[in-house]
């Protein structure tokens, strides 16, 4: 920061001049080898492996529940931080979220892991060149939509989706360092069934 000031004062017809004061402040920024993590990573809540995770949807809210070994239960509303994840999923999600390509795909927003309750962990794909696992990370709005019309179930509108495709190695593990990360619009397509009575 550079501050410079001059003051001229007239006293009894005589001109008095004060000197210029210059102050310089230098800040040094060093580069470290730490991994840049997204704001989303702060939304992960690692729960014990023996916690029972489930999805909770009702007429007023959607989210996840964690029931702990001592019988207590915690509710984690969808679209808010944090999202509960088991230690295995925490390792996977936090590694993905630390990937600079994922940070870039988030573009400053907070995407939520959909594998929180192991309800929607991933989709496995097989092809002639190998096997992959696809994980979804979603940016939710607080706008409710009723995909099958008024009176039907509701969901939060998705504003964005980050698809993470991970190769599955020969031992069945995920090759996290070879992740393919793609950002796109939210998936707001739903299947609605109708029945008619005769």
C-alpha positions as CSV (number, residue, x, y, z in Angstrom):
1,X,0.0,0.0,0.0
2,X,1.4,3.4,-0.9
3,X,0.1,6.4,1.0
4,X,1.2,9.9,0.0
5,X,0.0,13.2,1.4
6,X,1.0,16.9,1.2
7,X,-0.4,19.7,3.3
8,X,-0.1,23.4,2.7
9,X,-1.3,25.8,5.4
10,X,-1.3,29.6,5.3
11,X,-0.6,31.1,8.7
12,X,-0.6,34.9,9.1
13,X,0.2,35.3,5.4
14,X,3.2,33.0,5.6
15,X,3.0,29.7,3.7
16,X,4.0,26.6,5.7
17,X,4.7,23.4,3.9
18,X,4.7,20.0,5.5
19,X,6.6,17.2,3.9
20,X,5.2,14.3,2.0
21,X,5.0,11.1,4.0
22,X,5.2,7.8,2.1
23,X,4.4,4.5,3.7
24,X,4.9,1.3,1.8
25,X,3.6,-2.1,2.9
26,X,4.7,-5.3,1.1
27,X,2.8,-8.6,1.4
28,X,4.5,-11.8,0.3
29,X,2.5,-14.6,-1.2
30,X,4.2,-17.9,-1.2
31,X,3.2,-20.9,-3.3
32,X,2.7,-24.1,-1.4
33,X,2.1,-27.7,-2.5
34,X,-1.2,-28.0,-0.8
35,X,-4.2,-29.1,-2.8
36,X,-6.8,-26.4,-3.4
37,X,-10.1,-27.6,-2.2
38,X,-13.5,-26.4,-3.2
39,X,-16.1,-24.9,-0.9
40,X,-18.1,-28.0,-1.5
41,X,-15.6,-30.1,0.4
42,X,-16.6,-28.2,3.5
43,X,-20.1,-29.7,3.0
44,X,-19.0,-33.2,3.7
45,X,-19.7,-34.6,7.2
46,X,-17.9,-37.9,7.8
47,X,-20.1,-40.1,10.0
48,X,-19.1,-43.4,11.6
49,X,-19.1,-46.5,9.4
50,X,-21.8,-48.1,11.6
51,X,-24.2,-45.1,11.2
52,X,-27.3,-46.0,9.2
53,X,-27.9,-43.4,6.5
54,X,-31.2,-43.0,4.7
55,X,-33.1,-40.6,2.5
56,X,-35.9,-38.7,4.1
57,X,-38.6,-37.1,1.9
58,X,-41.9,-35.8,3.1
59,X,-44.4,-33.0,2.2
60,X,-42.2,-30.3,3.8
61,X,-38.6,-31.3,3.4
62,X,-36.1,-33.5,1.7
63,X,-32.7,-34.7,3.0
64,X,-30.7,-37.4,4.7
65,X,-30.9,-38.9,8.1
66,X,-28.0,-40.5,10.0
67,X,-28.9,-42.9,12.9
68,X,-25.9,-43.4,15.1
69,X,-25.1,-46.6,17.2
70,X,-26.3,-44.9,20.4
71,X,-29.8,-44.4,18.9
72,X,-29.5,-40.6,18.2
73,X,-30.5,-39.3,14.8
74,X,-29.4,-36.3,12.8
75,X,-31.2,-34.8,9.9
76,X,-29.3,-33.1,7.0
77,X,-31.6,-31.1,4.7
78,X,-31.0,-31.3,1.0
79,X,-29.4,-28.2,-0.4
80,X,-27.6,-27.2,2.8
81,X,-24.3,-28.1,4.3
82,X,-23.1,-30.6,5.4
83,X,-24.0,-33.9,3.6
84,X,-23.4,-37.0,5.7
85,X,-21.0,-39.6,4.2
86,X,-19.4,-42.8,5.4
87,X,-15.6,-42.9,5.8
88,X,-15.3,-44.8,2.4
89,X,-17.4,-42.2,0.6
90,X,-15.7,-39.4,2.4
91,X,-12.3,-40.5,1.0
92,X,-13.7,-40.8,-2.5
93,X,-15.7,-37.5,-2.4
94,X,-13.0,-35.4,-0.8
95,X,-10.4,-36.7,-3.3
96,X,-12.7,-35.8,-6.2
97,X,-13.5,-32.4,-4.7
98,X,-9.8,-31.6,-4.3
99,X,-9.3,-32.2,-8.0
100,X,-8.6,-28.9,-9.7
101,X,-10.9,-29.9,-12.6
102,X,-13.8,-30.4,-10.1
103,X,-13.1,-27.1,-8.5
104,X,-13.2,-25.5,-11.9
105,X,-16.5,-27.3,-12.8
106,X,-18.1,-26.0,-9.6
107,X,-17.3,-22.5,-10.6
108,X,-17.7,-21.1,-7.1
109,X,-20.9,-22.9,-6.3
110,X,-21.5,-25.8,-3.9
111,X,-22.4,-29.1,-5.4
112,X,-23.6,-31.9,-3.2
113,X,-22.5,-35.5,-3.4
114,X,-25.5,-37.8,-4.2
115,X,-23.8,-40.8,-2.7
116,X,-24.5,-39.5,0.8
117,X,-26.9,-42.2,1.9
118,X,-25.6,-44.8,-0.5
119,X,-29.0,-44.5,-2.1
120,X,-27.6,-43.2,-5.4
121,X,-24.0,-44.1,-5.2
122,X,-23.2,-44.5,-8.8
123,X,-23.8,-46.2,-12.1
124,X,-21.3,-48.7,-13.3
125,X,-20.7,-48.9,-17.1
126,X,-18.9,-51.7,-18.9
127,X,-17.5,-51.5,-22.4
128,X,-14.8,-53.1,-24.6
129,X,-12.1,-50.9,-23.2
130,X,-12.9,-51.3,-19.5
131,X,-15.3,-50.5,-16.7
132,X,-16.2,-47.1,-15.2
133,X,-18.2,-45.8,-12.3
134,X,-20.1,-42.5,-12.7
135,X,-20.8,-40.3,-9.6
136,X,-23.2,-37.3,-9.6
137,X,-22.7,-34.1,-7.8
138,X,-25.7,-31.8,-7.9
139,X,-26.3,-28.0,-7.4
140,X,-29.8,-27.6,-6.0
141,X,-32.0,-24.5,-6.0
142,X,-34.5,-23.9,-3.2
143,X,-37.3,-24.0,-5.9
144,X,-39.7,-26.9,-5.6
145,X,-41.0,-28.4,-8.8
146,X,-43.8,-31.0,-9.1
147,X,-42.7,-33.1,-12.1
148,X,-45.9,-35.0,-12.4
149,X,-48.3,-32.1,-11.8
150,X,-49.9,-30.5,-8.7
151,X,-50.5,-32.9,-5.9
152,X,-47.7,-35.2,-6.9
153,X,-44.4,-35.6,-5.3
154,X,-42.0,-32.6,-5.3
155,X,-38.2,-32.2,-5.8
156,X,-35.8,-29.4,-5.6
157,X,-34.9,-28.0,-9.1
158,X,-31.4,-28.9,-10.1
159,X,-29.3,-26.0,-11.4
160,X,-26.2,-27.9,-12.3
161,X,-24.7,-31.3,-12.5
162,X,-21.1,-32.5,-12.4
163,X,-20.6,-36.0,-13.6
164,X,-17.4,-37.7,-12.5
165,X,-16.4,-40.8,-14.4
166,X,-13.9,-43.0,-12.7
167,X,-12.2,-46.0,-14.3
168,X,-12.5,-49.2,-12.3
169,X,-9.1,-50.9,-12.1
170,X,-8.4,-54.7,-12.3
171,X,-8.8,-55.2,-8.6
172,X,-12.2,-53.5,-8.6
173,X,-11.0,-50.2,-7.1
174,X,-11.6,-46.7,-8.4
175,X,-8.8,-45.0,-10.3
176,X,-9.4,-41.6,-8.6
177,X,-6.3,-40.0,-10.3
178,X,-7.8,-40.7,-13.7
179,X,-11.2,-39.0,-13.1
180,X,-13.0,-37.5,-16.1
181,X,-15.0,-34.5,-14.8
182,X,-17.8,-32.8,-16.8
183,X,-20.1,-30.0,-15.8
184,X,-23.5,-29.5,-17.3
185,X,-27.1,-28.4,-16.6
186,X,-29.1,-30.1,-13.9
187,X,-31.1,-33.1,-14.7
188,X,-34.7,-32.1,-14.3
189,X,-36.2,-35.1,-16.3
190,X,-38.5,-37.3,-14.3
191,X,-40.7,-40.3,-15.1
192,X,-44.4,-40.0,-14.3
193,X,-46.8,-42.9,-14.5
194,X,-50.5,-42.4,-15.0
195,X,-53.2,-44.9,-14.5
196,X,-56.7,-44.9,-15.8
197,X,-59.6,-46.9,-14.4
198,X,-62.4,-48.3,-16.5
